[in-house]
């Protein structure tokens, strides 16, 4: 590892710590990851995204510690079958709230190093076209049924 590379890495760590401190215009709520049988190598995550800024925000991808890649997928009915298609970006207009939910737009967590277990919590980050990152803690659950109450604790 060259000194230059280490310096770039340290600078990157500092700037990501700084951006985590500032109040981001993107509010993430009710994030959850679906726990599937451990033999599965992919799963999905869902989150409600609110853009409180006065400019549009585009989500380009994301990250979760146990997934190799995170893609944005939409679900479309083609010839009577539900098919998933990758979206290159998901734009949220100013003041708009978009819910990623089962049967619609979702985050696909690919190449899992392990399947998360129901009851645990995992850090979910979304990459924005602006270069910023918005993160939240996602609950791991087997289905959408539990935790539908919006009374979960807030980090404020
Ligand atoms: Cu998918």
Backbone and ligand atoms as CSV (ligand in chain L), in Angstrom:
chain,resi,resn,atom,element,x,y,z
A,1,UNK,N,N,0.846,-1.194,0.000
A,1,UNK,CA,C,0.000,0.000,0.000
A,1,UNK,C,C,0.882,1.243,0.000
A,2,UNK,N,N,0.748,2.113,-0.989
A,2,UNK,CA,C,1.587,3.310,-1.067
A,2,UNK,C,C,1.138,4.354,-0.062
A,3,UNK,N,N,2.022,5.276,0.239
A,3,UNK,CA,C,1.687,6.358,1.175
A,3,UNK,C,C,0.557,7.224,0.624
A,4,UNK,N,N,0.607,7.416,-0.696
A,4,UNK,CA,C,-0.417,8.240,-1.345
A,4,UNK,C,C,-1.807,7.609,-1.166
A,5,UNK,N,N,-1.827,6.310,-1.339
A,5,UNK,CA,C,-3.095,5.578,-1.227
A,5,UNK,C,C,-3.626,5.666,0.207
A,6,UNK,N,N,-2.721,5.537,1.183
A,6,UNK,CA,C,-3.135,5.629,2.589
A,6,UNK,C,C,-3.673,7.031,2.879
A,7,UNK,N,N,-3.001,8.057,2.359
A,7,UNK,CA,C,-3.442,9.436,2.571
A,7,UNK,C,C,-4.838,9.635,1.994
A,8,UNK,N,N,-5.079,9.085,0.805
A,8,UNK,CA,C,-6.385,9.218,0.164
A,8,UNK,C,C,-7.439,8.495,0.997
A,9,UNK,N,N,-7.057,7.356,1.540
A,9,UNK,CA,C,-7.976,6.560,2.353
A,9,UNK,C,C,-8.347,7.316,3.629
A,10,UNK,N,N,-7.337,7.904,4.276
A,10,UNK,CA,C,-7.572,8.656,5.510
A,10,UNK,C,C,-8.447,9.871,5.214
A,11,UNK,N,N,-8.153,10.569,4.121
A,11,UNK,CA,C,-8.957,11.738,3.739
A,11,UNK,C,C,-10.398,11.305,3.504
A,12,UNK,N,N,-10.570,10.159,2.867
A,12,UNK,CA,C,-11.908,9.634,2.605
A,12,UNK,C,C,-12.652,9.318,3.890
A,13,UNK,N,N,-11.941,8.756,4.854
A,13,UNK,CA,C,-12.562,8.412,6.140
A,13,UNK,C,C,-12.992,9.668,6.866
A,14,UNK,N,N,-12.125,10.686,6.827
A,14,UNK,CA,C,-12.444,11.947,7.504
A,14,UNK,C,C,-13.658,12.600,6.849
A,15,UNK,N,N,-13.681,12.632,5.527
A,15,UNK,CA,C,-14.798,13.310,4.869
A,15,UNK,C,C,-16.097,12.533,5.061
A,16,UNK,N,N,-16.031,11.183,5.132
A,16,UNK,CA,C,-17.281,10.463,5.335
A,16,UNK,C,C,-17.765,10.636,6.771
A,17,UNK,N,N,-16.828,10.779,7.714
A,17,UNK,CA,C,-17.224,11.030,9.103
A,17,UNK,C,C,-17.876,12.406,9.195
A,18,UNK,N,N,-17.309,13.374,8.475
A,18,UNK,CA,C,-17.848,14.735,8.499
A,18,UNK,C,C,-19.240,14.777,7.888
A,19,UNK,N,N,-19.448,14.039,6.787
A,19,UNK,CA,C,-20.759,14.105,6.150
A,19,UNK,C,C,-21.805,13.377,6.990
A,20,UNK,N,N,-21.367,12.434,7.831
A,20,UNK,CA,C,-22.313,11.748,8.702
A,20,UNK,C,C,-22.798,12.692,9.802
A,21,UNK,N,N,-21.952,13.650,10.167
A,21,UNK,CA,C,-22.288,14.594,11.224
A,21,UNK,C,C,-23.344,15.587,10.769
A,22,UNK,N,N,-23.213,16.049,9.540
A,22,UNK,CA,C,-24.111,17.125,9.112
A,22,UNK,C,C,-25.522,16.591,8.864
A,23,UNK,N,N,-26.484,17.459,8.993
A,23,UNK,CA,C,-27.871,17.077,8.859
A,23,UNK,C,C,-28.186,16.913,7.369
A,24,UNK,N,N,-28.315,15.682,6.946
A,24,UNK,CA,C,-28.560,15.445,5.533
A,24,UNK,C,C,-30.016,15.759,5.191
A,25,UNK,N,N,-30.232,16.167,3.957
A,25,UNK,CA,C,-31.574,16.518,3.504
A,25,UNK,C,C,-32.383,15.277,3.174
A,26,UNK,N,N,-31.726,14.126,3.211
A,26,UNK,CA,C,-32.413,12.881,2.890
A,26,UNK,C,C,-32.704,12.136,4.185
A,27,UNK,N,N,-33.983,11.941,4.462
A,27,UNK,CA,C,-34.397,11.274,5.686
A,27,UNK,C,C,-34.802,9.838,5.350
A,28,UNK,N,N,-34.173,8.897,6.044
A,28,UNK,CA,C,-34.494,7.482,5.815
A,28,UNK,C,C,-35.267,6.959,7.017
A,29,UNK,N,N,-36.379,6.289,6.769
A,29,UNK,CA,C,-37.214,5.771,7.852
A,29,UNK,C,C,-37.647,4.342,7.574
A,30,UNK,N,N,-37.929,3.629,8.660
A,30,UNK,CA,C,-38.517,2.283,8.588
A,30,UNK,C,C,-37.737,1.344,7.675
A,31,UNK,N,N,-36.415,1.421,7.731
A,31,UNK,CA,C,-35.595,0.547,6.891
A,31,UNK,C,C,-35.612,-0.871,7.445
A,32,UNK,N,N,-35.714,-1.840,6.548
A,32,UNK,CA,C,-35.607,-3.242,6.987
A,32,UNK,C,C,-35.034,-4.106,5.884
A,33,UNK,N,N,-34.412,-5.170,6.316
A,33,UNK,CA,C,-33.780,-6.140,5.415
A,33,UNK,C,C,-34.527,-7.450,5.597
A,34,UNK,N,N,-34.831,-8.106,4.495
A,34,UNK,CA,C,-35.559,-9.367,4.601
A,34,UNK,C,C,-34.601,-10.521,4.910
A,35,UNK,N,N,-34.906,-11.246,5.991
A,35,UNK,CA,C,-34.114,-12.430,6.349
A,35,UNK,C,C,-34.669,-13.619,5.568
A,36,UNK,N,N,-33.831,-14.216,4.743
A,36,UNK,CA,C,-34.215,-15.389,3.954
A,36,UNK,C,C,-33.438,-16.594,4.490
A,37,UNK,N,N,-33.782,-17.802,4.030
A,37,UNK,CA,C,-32.995,-18.973,4.462
A,37,UNK,C,C,-31.509,-18.766,4.152
A,38,UNK,N,N,-30.629,-19.272,5.025
A,38,UNK,CA,C,-29.184,-19.008,4.887
A,38,UNK,C,C,-28.565,-19.531,3.590
A,39,UNK,N,N,-29.281,-20.376,2.853
A,39,UNK,CA,C,-28.754,-20.888,1.592
A,39,UNK,C,C,-28.856,-19.850,0.473
A,40,UNK,N,N,-29.681,-18.824,0.672
A,40,UNK,CA,C,-29.844,-17.780,-0.349
A,40,UNK,C,C,-28.637,-16.839,-0.325
A,41,UNK,N,N,-28.230,-16.374,-1.508
A,41,UNK,CA,C,-27.065,-15.484,-1.556
A,41,UNK,C,C,-27.450,-14.030,-1.807
A,42,UNK,N,N,-28.732,-13.792,-2.066
A,42,UNK,CA,C,-29.215,-12.432,-2.271
A,42,UNK,C,C,-30.439,-12.201,-1.400
A,43,UNK,N,N,-30.692,-10.943,-1.058
A,43,UNK,CA,C,-31.947,-10.613,-0.403
A,43,UNK,C,C,-32.300,-9.176,-0.766
A,44,UNK,N,N,-33.342,-8.652,-0.154
A,44,UNK,CA,C,-33.789,-7.303,-0.496
A,44,UNK,C,C,-33.895,-6.460,0.768
A,45,UNK,N,N,-33.805,-5.144,0.575
A,45,UNK,CA,C,-33.980,-4.197,1.679
A,45,UNK,C,C,-34.966,-3.130,1.236
A,46,UNK,N,N,-35.663,-2.580,2.206
A,46,UNK,CA,C,-36.706,-1.595,1.930
A,46,UNK,C,C,-36.524,-0.411,2.868
A,47,UNK,N,N,-36.904,0.765,2.391
A,47,UNK,CA,C,-36.752,1.976,3.216
A,47,UNK,C,C,-37.653,3.068,2.650
A,48,UNK,N,N,-38.077,3.957,3.504
A,48,UNK,CA,C,-38.856,5.115,3.060
A,48,UNK,C,C,-37.919,6.319,3.017
A,49,UNK,N,N,-37.852,6.951,1.847
A,49,UNK,CA,C,-36.909,8.047,1.618
A,49,UNK,C,C,-37.678,9.357,1.458
A,50,UNK,N,N,-37.345,10.333,2.287
A,50,UNK,CA,C,-37.960,11.652,2.167
A,50,UNK,C,C,-36.882,12.666,1.816
A,51,UNK,N,N,-37.143,13.451,0.795
A,51,UNK,CA,C,-36.214,14.499,0.389
A,51,UNK,C,C,-36.726,15.833,0.920
A,52,UNK,N,N,-36.067,16.343,1.944
A,52,UNK,CA,C,-36.507,17.609,2.535
A,52,UNK,C,C,-35.754,18.809,1.963
A,53,UNK,N,N,-34.913,18.570,0.961
A,53,UNK,CA,C,-34.173,19.668,0.335
A,53,UNK,C,C,-35.047,20.340,-0.725
A,54,UNK,N,N,-34.584,21.458,-1.275
A,54,UNK,CA,C,-35.367,22.101,-2.327
A,54,UNK,C,C,-34.858,21.755,-3.726
A,55,UNK,N,N,-33.982,20.765,-3.788
A,55,UNK,CA,C,-33.551,20.252,-5.089
A,55,UNK,C,C,-33.761,18.736,-5.106
A,56,UNK,N,N,-33.894,18.178,-6.281
A,56,UNK,CA,C,-34.099,16.730,-6.406
A,56,UNK,C,C,-32.840,15.978,-5.958
A,57,UNK,N,N,-33.051,14.780,-5.447
A,57,UNK,CA,C,-31.951,13.931,-4.994
A,57,UNK,C,C,-32.049,12.616,-5.766
A,58,UNK,N,N,-30.915,12.120,-6.249
A,58,UNK,CA,C,-30.932,10.849,-6.962
A,58,UNK,C,C,-30.096,9.813,-6.215
A,59,UNK,N,N,-30.726,8.692,-5.908
A,59,UNK,CA,C,-30.030,7.573,-5.255
A,59,UNK,C,C,-29.433,6.722,-6.368
A,60,UNK,N,N,-28.149,6.459,-6.283
A,60,UNK,CA,C,-27.479,5.721,-7.351
A,60,UNK,C,C,-27.097,4.299,-6.937
A,61,UNK,N,N,-27.171,4.010,-5.643
A,61,UNK,CA,C,-26.788,2.683,-5.172
A,61,UNK,C,C,-26.729,2.708,-3.665
A,62,UNK,N,N,-26.006,1.758,-3.106
A,62,UNK,CA,C,-25.917,1.737,-1.657
A,62,UNK,C,C,-24.921,0.718,-1.184
A,63,UNK,N,N,-24.891,0.537,0.142
A,63,UNK,CA,C,-23.985,-0.461,0.699
A,63,UNK,C,C,-24.520,-0.987,2.030
A,64,UNK,N,N,-24.193,-2.246,2.276
A,64,UNK,CA,C,-24.502,-2.944,3.529
A,64,UNK,C,C,-23.284,-3.822,3.776
A,65,UNK,N,N,-22.826,-3.935,5.017
A,65,UNK,CA,C,-21.547,-4.626,5.262
A,65,UNK,C,C,-21.492,-6.060,4.753
A,66,UNK,N,N,-22.612,-6.772,4.746
A,66,UNK,CA,C,-22.542,-8.190,4.362
A,66,UNK,C,C,-22.880,-8.441,2.886
A,67,UNK,N,N,-23.106,-7.372,2.098
A,67,UNK,CA,C,-23.425,-7.549,0.676
A,67,UNK,C,C,-22.281,-7.036,-0.200
A,68,UNK,N,N,-22.001,-7.764,-1.285
A,68,UNK,CA,C,-20.957,-7.353,-2.215
A,68,UNK,C,C,-21.414,-6.140,-3.022
A,69,UNK,N,N,-22.704,-6.115,-3.377
A,69,UNK,CA,C,-23.237,-5.019,-4.181
A,69,UNK,C,C,-24.684,-4.760,-3.797
A,70,UNK,N,N,-25.095,-3.524,-3.971
A,70,UNK,CA,C,-26.486,-3.139,-3.727
A,70,UNK,C,C,-27.009,-2.480,-4.999
A,71,UNK,N,N,-28.075,-3.043,-5.541
A,71,UNK,CA,C,-28.680,-2.479,-6.757
A,71,UNK,C,C,-30.081,-1.982,-6.433
A,72,UNK,N,N,-30.528,-1.019,-7.231
A,72,UNK,CA,C,-31.908,-0.545,-7.104
A,72,UNK,C,C,-32.710,-1.313,-8.151
A,73,UNK,N,N,-33.753,-1.990,-7.693
A,73,UNK,CA,C,-34.588,-2.760,-8.616
A,73,UNK,C,C,-36.016,-2.251,-8.585
A,74,UNK,N,N,-36.703,-2.423,-9.677
A,74,UNK,CA,C,-38.131,-2.215,-9.692
A,74,UNK,C,C,-38.771,-3.527,-10.113
A,75,UNK,N,N,-40.036,-3.682,-9.801
A,75,UNK,CA,C,-40.742,-4.909,-10.140
A,75,UNK,C,C,-41.799,-4.570,-11.180
A,76,UNK,N,N,-41.796,-5.304,-12.266
A,76,UNK,CA,C,-42.695,-5.037,-13.379
A,76,UNK,C,C,-43.372,-6.332,-13.786
A,77,UNK,N,N,-44.623,-6.231,-14.200
A,77,UNK,CA,C,-45.302,-7.430,-14.673
A,77,UNK,C,C,-45.112,-7.541,-16.177
A,78,UNK,N,N,-44.505,-8.638,-16.603
A,78,UNK,CA,C,-44.265,-8.877,-18.025
A,78,UNK,C,C,-44.907,-10.224,-18.375
A,79,UNK,N,N,-45.872,-10.217,-19.276
A,79,UNK,CA,C,-46.581,-11.438,-19.693
A,79,UNK,C,C,-47.103,-12.241,-18.507
A,80,UNK,N,N,-47.620,-11.550,-17.501
A,80,UNK,CA,C,-48.199,-12.238,-16.365
A,80,UNK,C,C,-47.199,-12.661,-15.300
A,81,UNK,N,N,-45.915,-12.437,-15.555
A,81,UNK,CA,C,-44.896,-12.786,-14.565
A,81,UNK,C,C,-44.318,-11.511,-13.962
A,82,UNK,N,N,-43.991,-11.564,-12.669
A,82,UNK,CA,C,-43.334,-10.429,-12.036
A,82,UNK,C,C,-41.835,-10.553,-12.291
A,83,UNK,N,N,-41.282,-9.502,-12.851
A,83,UNK,CA,C,-39.846,-9.510,-13.135
A,83,UNK,C,C,-39.199,-8.304,-12.486
A,84,UNK,N,N,-37.952,-8.499,-12.048
A,84,UNK,CA,C,-37.216,-7.384,-11.468
A,84,UNK,C,C,-36.310,-6.782,-12.535
A,85,UNK,N,N,-36.270,-5.460,-12.542
A,85,UNK,CA,C,-35.378,-4.759,-13.469
A,85,UNK,C,C,-34.537,-3.778,-12.674
A,86,UNK,N,N,-33.274,-3.673,-13.056
A,86,UNK,CA,C,-32.390,-2.745,-12.359
A,86,UNK,C,C,-32.637,-1.312,-12.827
A,87,UNK,N,N,-32.664,-0.385,-11.870
A,87,UNK,CA,C,-32.752,1.040,-12.191
A,87,UNK,C,C,-31.359,1.630,-11.983
A,88,UNK,N,N,-30.958,2.521,-12.866
A,88,UNK,CA,C,-29.644,3.148,-12.702
A,88,UNK,C,C,-29.667,4.205,-11.605
A,89,UNK,N,N,-30.838,4.750,-11.365
A,89,UNK,CA,C,-30.958,5.754,-10.313
A,89,UNK,C,C,-32.411,5.929,-9.952
A,90,UNK,N,N,-32.639,6.420,-8.744
A,90,UNK,CA,C,-33.996,6.678,-8.276
A,90,UNK,C,C,-34.026,8.129,-7.803
A,91,UNK,N,N,-34.769,8.956,-8.534
A,91,UNK,CA,C,-34.810,10.384,-8.204
A,91,UNK,C,C,-36.008,10.693,-7.323
A,92,UNK,N,N,-35.743,11.416,-6.245
A,92,UNK,CA,C,-36.797,11.838,-5.323
A,92,UNK,C,C,-36.895,13.357,-5.439
A,93,UNK,N,N,-38.072,13.832,-5.849
A,93,UNK,CA,C,-38.283,15.273,-6.049
A,93,UNK,C,C,-38.279,15.993,-4.702
A,94,UNK,N,N,-38.030,17.307,-4.720
A,94,UNK,CA,C,-38.036,18.074,-3.467
A,94,UNK,C,C,-39.365,17.901,-2.725
A,95,UNK,N,N,-39.287,17.615,-1.443
A,95,UNK,CA,C,-40.484,17.471,-0.622
A,95,UNK,C,C,-41.208,16.149,-0.787
A,96,UNK,N,N,-40.688,15.302,-1.669
A,96,UNK,CA,C,-41.381,14.043,-1.954
A,96,UNK,C,C,-40.882,12.898,-1.065
A,97,UNK,N,N,-41.773,11.948,-0.810
A,97,UNK,CA,C,-41.410,10.741,-0.072
A,97,UNK,C,C,-41.647,9.534,-0.967
A,98,UNK,N,N,-40.649,8.673,-1.081
A,98,UNK,CA,C,-40.772,7.457,-1.882
A,98,UNK,C,C,-40.576,6.265,-0.956
A,99,UNK,N,N,-41.524,5.346,-0.991
A,99,UNK,CA,C,-41.403,4.144,-0.165
A,99,UNK,C,C,-40.947,2.971,-1.011
A,100,UNK,N,N,-39.808,2.401,-0.630
A,100,UNK,CA,C,-39.349,1.171,-1.264
A,100,UNK,C,C,-39.995,0.044,-0.474
A,101,UNK,N,N,-40.770,-0.782,-1.156
A,101,UNK,CA,C,-41.573,-1.782,-0.450
A,101,UNK,C,C,-41.692,-3.044,-1.291
A,102,UNK,N,N,-41.990,-4.175,-0.633
A,102,UNK,CA,C,-42.150,-5.435,-1.357
A,102,UNK,C,C,-43.155,-5.291,-2.510
A,103,UNK,N,N,-42.827,-5.832,-3.666
A,103,UNK,CA,C,-43.700,-5.764,-4.832
A,103,UNK,C,C,-43.437,-4.548,-5.690
A,104,UNK,N,N,-42.571,-3.660,-5.243
A,104,UNK,CA,C,-42.274,-2.450,-6.004
A,104,UNK,C,C,-40.780,-2.213,-6.070
A,105,UNK,N,N,-40.401,-0.959,-5.924
A,105,UNK,CA,C,-38.973,-0.624,-5.943
A,105,UNK,C,C,-38.347,-1.131,-4.648
A,106,UNK,N,N,-37.174,-1.729,-4.773
A,106,UNK,CA,C,-36.469,-2.256,-3.600
A,106,UNK,C,C,-34.973,-2.179,-3.818
A,107,UNK,N,N,-34.231,-2.371,-2.756
A,107,UNK,CA,C,-32.782,-2.458,-2.849
A,107,UNK,C,C,-32.453,-3.938,-2.867
A,108,UNK,N,N,-31.677,-4.358,-3.862
A,108,UNK,CA,C,-31.296,-5.763,-3.960
A,108,UNK,C,C,-29.893,-5.892,-3.375
A,109,UNK,N,N,-29.759,-6.739,-2.364
A,109,UNK,CA,C,-28.465,-6.966,-1.728
A,109,UNK,C,C,-27.891,-8.236,-2.326
A,110,UNK,N,N,-26.800,-8.088,-3.060
A,110,UNK,CA,C,-26.253,-9.190,-3.855
A,110,UNK,C,C,-24.942,-9.708,-3.284
A,111,UNK,N,N,-24.705,-10.997,-3.504
A,111,UNK,CA,C,-23.427,-11.608,-3.117
A,111,UNK,C,C,-23.188,-11.533,-1.625
A,112,UNK,N,N,-24.157,-11.996,-0.848
A,112,UNK,CA,C,-24.047,-11.907,0.609
A,112,UNK,C,C,-22.923,-12.781,1.150
A,113,UNK,N,N,-22.158,-12.214,2.071
A,113,UNK,CA,C,-21.134,-13.013,2.757
A,113,UNK,C,C,-21.806,-13.891,3.799
A,114,UNK,N,N,-22.987,-13.449,4.260
A,114,UNK,CA,C,-23.810,-14.256,5.166
A,114,UNK,C,C,-25.222,-13.691,5.106
A,115,UNK,N,N,-26.208,-14.517,5.399
A,115,UNK,CA,C,-27.580,-14.036,5.456
A,115,UNK,C,C,-27.816,-13.417,6.835
A,116,UNK,N,N,-28.291,-12.175,6.895
A,116,UNK,CA,C,-28.585,-11.603,8.207
A,116,UNK,C,C,-29.736,-12.352,8.878
A,117,UNK,N,N,-29.758,-12.302,10.191
A,117,UNK,CA,C,-30.736,-13.064,10.966
A,117,UNK,C,C,-31.786,-12.119,11.544
A,118,UNK,N,N,-33.038,-12.565,11.526
A,118,UNK,CA,C,-34.129,-11.755,12.066
A,118,UNK,C,C,-33.809,-11.330,13.489
A,119,UNK,N,N,-34.031,-10.070,13.785
A,119,UNK,CA,C,-33.764,-9.550,15.123
A,119,UNK,C,C,-32.503,-8.718,15.185
A,120,UNK,N,N,-31.595,-8.934,14.229
A,120,UNK,CA,C,-30.396,-8.108,14.257
A,120,UNK,C,C,-30.650,-6.792,13.516
A,121,UNK,N,N,-29.703,-5.902,13.630
A,121,UNK,CA,C,-29.838,-4.597,12.997
A,121,UNK,C,C,-28.605,-4.387,12.137
A,122,UNK,N,N,-28.773,-3.823,10.956
A,122,UNK,CA,C,-27.598,-3.615,10.128
A,122,UNK,C,C,-27.618,-2.212,9.545
A,123,UNK,N,N,-26.436,-1.677,9.329
A,123,UNK,CA,C,-26.281,-0.328,8.809
A,123,UNK,C,C,-26.506,-0.365,7.307
A,124,UNK,N,N,-27.435,0.450,6.842
A,124,UNK,CA,C,-27.752,0.541,5.415
A,124,UNK,C,C,-27.431,1.952,4.957
A,125,UNK,N,N,-26.593,2.066,3.930
A,125,UNK,CA,C,-26.240,3.383,3.409
A,125,UNK,C,C,-26.658,3.492,1.951
A,126,UNK,N,N,-27.142,4.659,1.576
A,126,UNK,CA,C,-27.508,4.930,0.191
A,126,UNK,C,C,-26.530,5.939,-0.380
A,127,UNK,N,N,-26.059,5.682,-1.599
A,127,UNK,CA,C,-25.172,6.605,-2.295
A,127,UNK,C,C,-26.015,7.571,-3.104
A,128,UNK,N,N,-25.697,8.847,-3.006
A,128,UNK,CA,C,-26.434,9.866,-3.746
A,128,UNK,C,C,-25.575,10.386,-4.891
A,129,UNK,N,N,-26.240,10.840,-5.951
A,129,UNK,CA,C,-25.523,11.347,-7.124
A,129,UNK,C,C,-24.631,12.531,-6.754
A,130,UNK,N,N,-24.983,13.241,-5.687
A,130,UNK,CA,C,-24.197,14.396,-5.238
A,130,UNK,C,C,-22.857,13.990,-4.633
A,131,UNK,N,N,-22.698,12.686,-4.361
A,131,UNK,CA,C,-21.481,12.212,-3.704
A,131,UNK,C,C,-21.696,11.991,-2.216
A,132,UNK,N,N,-22.812,12.479,-1.686
A,132,UNK,CA,C,-23.137,12.263,-0.278
A,132,UNK,C,C,-23.648,10.842,-0.067
A,133,UNK,N,N,-23.672,10.456,1.189
A,133,UNK,CA,C,-24.198,9.155,1.573
A,133,UNK,C,C,-25.218,9.371,2.685
A,134,UNK,N,N,-26.339,8.683,2.598
A,134,UNK,CA,C,-27.343,8.745,3.660
A,134,UNK,C,C,-27.434,7.367,4.282
A,135,UNK,N,N,-27.296,7.299,5.618
A,135,UNK,CA,C,-27.275,6.002,6.292
A,135,UNK,C,C,-28.368,5.903,7.346
A,136,UNK,N,N,-28.763,4.683,7.621
A,136,UNK,CA,C,-29.745,4.419,8.669
A,136,UNK,C,C,-29.512,3.010,9.190
A,137,UNK,N,N,-30.111,2.698,10.326
A,137,UNK,CA,C,-30.055,1.333,10.846
A,137,UNK,C,C,-31.282,0.584,10.353
A,138,UNK,N,N,-31.061,-0.543,9.717
A,138,UNK,CA,C,-32.159,-1.340,9.182
A,138,UNK,C,C,-32.393,-2.548,10.080
A,139,UNK,N,N,-33.650,-2.794,10.394
A,139,UNK,CA,C,-34.008,-3.974,11.185
A,139,UNK,C,C,-34.065,-5.168,10.250
A,140,UNK,N,N,-33.626,-6.309,10.720
A,140,UNK,CA,C,-33.714,-7.529,9.910
A,140,UNK,C,C,-34.975,-8.280,10.344
A,141,UNK,N,N,-35.839,-8.550,9.369
A,141,UNK,CA,C,-37.109,-9.224,9.655
A,141,UNK,C,C,-37.403,-10.238,8.568
A,142,UNK,N,N,-38.296,-11.173,8.876
A,142,UNK,CA,C,-38.675,-12.160,7.863
A,142,UNK,C,C,-39.764,-11.628,6.945
A,143,UNK,N,N,-40.569,-10.693,7.431
A,143,UNK,CA,C,-41.643,-10.162,6.597
A,143,UNK,C,C,-41.932,-8.724,6.968
A,144,UNK,N,N,-42.773,-8.077,6.141
A,144,UNK,CA,C,-43.109,-6.678,6.360
A,144,UNK,C,C,-44.121,-6.508,7.478
A,145,UNK,N,N,-44.699,-7.614,7.944
A,145,UNK,CA,C,-45.821,-7.504,8.881
A,145,UNK,C,C,-45.450,-6.858,10.206
A,146,UNK,N,N,-44.314,-7.278,10.754
A,146,UNK,CA,C,-43.938,-6.748,12.063
A,146,UNK,C,C,-43.410,-5.323,11.916
A,147,UNK,N,N,-43.490,-4.577,12.992
A,147,UNK,CA,C,-42.862,-3.260,13.019
A,147,UNK,C,C,-43.488,-2.268,12.075
A,148,UNK,N,N,-44.777,-2.425,11.788
A,148,UNK,CA,C,-45.444,-1.467,10.915
A,148,UNK,C,C,-45.688,-0.132,11.619
A,149,UNK,N,N,-45.608,-0.137,12.942
A,149,UNK,CA,C,-45.819,1.130,13.655
A,149,UNK,C,C,-44.679,2.098,13.344
A,150,UNK,N,N,-45.036,3.362,13.233
A,150,UNK,CA,C,-44.033,4.366,12.891
A,150,UNK,C,C,-43.499,4.995,14.176
A,151,UNK,N,N,-43.726,4.288,15.285
A,151,UNK,CA,C,-43.372,4.811,16.594
A,151,UNK,C,C,-41.960,4.428,17.016
A,152,UNK,N,N,-41.148,4.019,16.038
A,152,UNK,CA,C,-39.792,3.600,16.374
A,152,UNK,C,C,-38.965,4.798,16.787
A,153,UNK,N,N,-37.935,4.525,17.569
A,153,UNK,CA,C,-37.140,5.623,18.099
A,153,UNK,C,C,-36.398,6.372,16.987
A,154,UNK,N,N,-36.260,7.635,17.168
A,154,UNK,CA,C,-35.616,8.501,16.184
A,154,UNK,C,C,-34.256,8.937,16.731
A,155,UNK,N,N,-33.321,9.152,15.840
A,155,UNK,CA,C,-31.982,9.597,16.279
A,155,UNK,C,C,-31.909,11.106,16.296
A,156,UNK,N,N,-32.741,11.731,17.097
A,156,UNK,CA,C,-32.683,13.198,17.205
A,156,UNK,C,C,-32.852,13.647,18.648
L,1,CU,CU,CU,-34.530,-7.279,-6.943
